[in-house]
Amino acid sequence: MAEVREIICTTCPKGCRAKVWKEKGVIKIEGKLCKKGKAYIQQEFLEPKRLLTSTVVVENSEVKRLPVRTAEAIPKKDLFRSMDHLAKIKVKPPIMEGDVIISNISDTGVNVIASDDLLA
């Protein structure tokens, strides 16, 4: 029998539960879910993704750390490698919220962007 996983949907506060398994190459989902919930559960089963939020070092400023985040979710398996990369980054002002700090982090195709302005 195929491995059955229980996944809790986090697309809304309800936290609906679903059982998911793969049968003859088709993903089967059991549970009462909305359309968005079904898409989330399927993605979570195939390849979980997460937004990465962190900080980077700021040089030449009274502010010592700049908050950053990925522009969209990246594969969960790439989080630690991406954090290691971010730990080596240093930025200098001026930086505006939304500016790209790192392009294509860990070859995910996703940029890391500033979450705040850094003017001085």
N, C-alpha and C positions, 0 to 999 in steps of 0.2 A: 504494500500500500504506500501511496505517496506521503511525504512529510506534510502534516497539517500544522500551520502556524496560526496563532491567534494574534491579530493586530488590532490596536485601538486607533480609530480614526481621530485625527486632530484638526480637521478642517473647520470645525466649529466646536463650541463648548459642550455639546452633547456627549462626545466621547463614545460613539457607537463602536461595538465590538464586531469583528468579523473573523471567520475562519477561512483560510486561504490555502489552496494546494494546487499543484499542477497535475493534470490528468491527461495523458495522451497528447502532450504538447499544448494543452489549453489550460489557462488559469481559471480555476473555479473559486467563486466567492460565495460564502454562505453568511447571511446576516442582513438585517434591515439597514440599508444605506441609501443615501441620496446619490444623485449622479456624480457630484464632486467627491463624495466619499468613496464611491467605487473606483474612480480614477486614482485617488490617493492610495487606497489599499493596494491596487494593482502595482502602482509605482513603488510603493514601500516593499512589496513582495519581490519585485524584480531587481530593483536597485535603489535602496534607500538614499535620499538626498537630504541635506541640511544646509541652512544658511550658516555661514561662518562669520562670527562677530569677534573682533579682537581690538588691539591697539598696536600702534607702531611708535618707535622712538622719534621724538622731534629734536632737531638740532637748531641752535641759534634762536632760542625762544624761551620765554619764562614757562611756557606750557611744555611739559615733559613727554606727554603721550597724546597721540591723535587717535580717536576711535575710527575704526574702519570696519567694513563688512563686504561680503561678496554681493555682487549685483543681483545674483539669483542663487538658488540652491546648487550645491556641488555634491558629487557622490560622497557618501559617508566614508567610504574607504580612503578618500583623499584628504580628510580633515587633518590628520596629524602631520602629514607631509606639508600641507599648506601652512599649518601653524609654525612648523620649523622654518619655512621660507619667510614668513612674516616676522619672525624673531630677529632676522638679520637686516631688516629694512629700516632705514633712517630717512626722514623727510625734513624739508626746510620750508618755512613759510615763504610766500603766501600759498595757501591751499583753500579751495572752495569746496563746500559740500557737494559730493557727486563727482569730484575729480578722480580720475583713474590713478590709483597708487601702484598697482601691479596689473599688467595685462595677462590674461590667460594663466591664472594661477594653477600650478601643478598640471599644466596641459589639459585643463578641464574645459577650456573655451569660455571661462567666466572671469570677469575682471573683479579686482578688489577696489572698492571706492571709498573715499572719505565720507564719514558720517557727520562731519561738522566742519565749519569754517575754521581756518587757522590763519589769522592775518599777521600776527607778530609773535 
